[in-house]
């Protein structure tokens, strides 16, 4: 019985289809892109026709060069004039198509601009909403307290650095008397160090140096008494020393 019901329903549907036909789908509204594509296609067709007419005119021009003036040349000129009329008509159509394409491009640009503007406004609204939500989490009074605390901590840190950089037991200034006394003390220390080094040498080295110095002085005295001859003799012990 169920199969019979299905067959009856299919028969009724076929009968309704034969009588009333099927519902046609509603055509979609053309878009600006569709209009631009259609105009470009028509413009290309018109350009192709103009190029074909240009070839005909070039052919007629060559025929006129080879034909003598007369009836034959007059017929060629009439044909060429007819072709020129057709060419001008197609050129006018092409200009109209280009004008329409320009207007559609302007409309498409305006439409795209409107979409971009709407998108920008939506983004700005969402951003503003997010900023308000985030700013509600910020307490301005607390922020000012944090800034004040940071300033105090930086000042305290500078004070600590100044305290740590101070020198211990060093006077700020030294007067001239203290400077002279310090220099004299250094001279005395140097003299004492030299005397200590001299005393640290063996005695025979000190005695030899004293004997050579005495002989050198005696030789100089003898040279002065003899008119200077003793200078060379006095110089020899010094060189030997």
Protein Blocks (a to p, Z undefined) as FASTA:
>chain_A
ZZmmmmmmmmmmmmmmmmnopaddddddddfklmmmmmmmmmmmmmmmmmmmmmmmmmmm
mmmmmpccdjklmmmmmmmmmmmmmmmmmmmmmmmmmmmmmmmmmmmmmmmmmmmmmmmm
mmmmmmmmmmmmmmmmpcfklmmmmmmmmmmmmmmmmmmmmmmmpcehiafbdcfklmmm
mmmmmmmmmmmmmmmmmmmpcfklmmmmmmmmmmmmmmmmmmmmnoommmmmmmmmmmmZ
Z
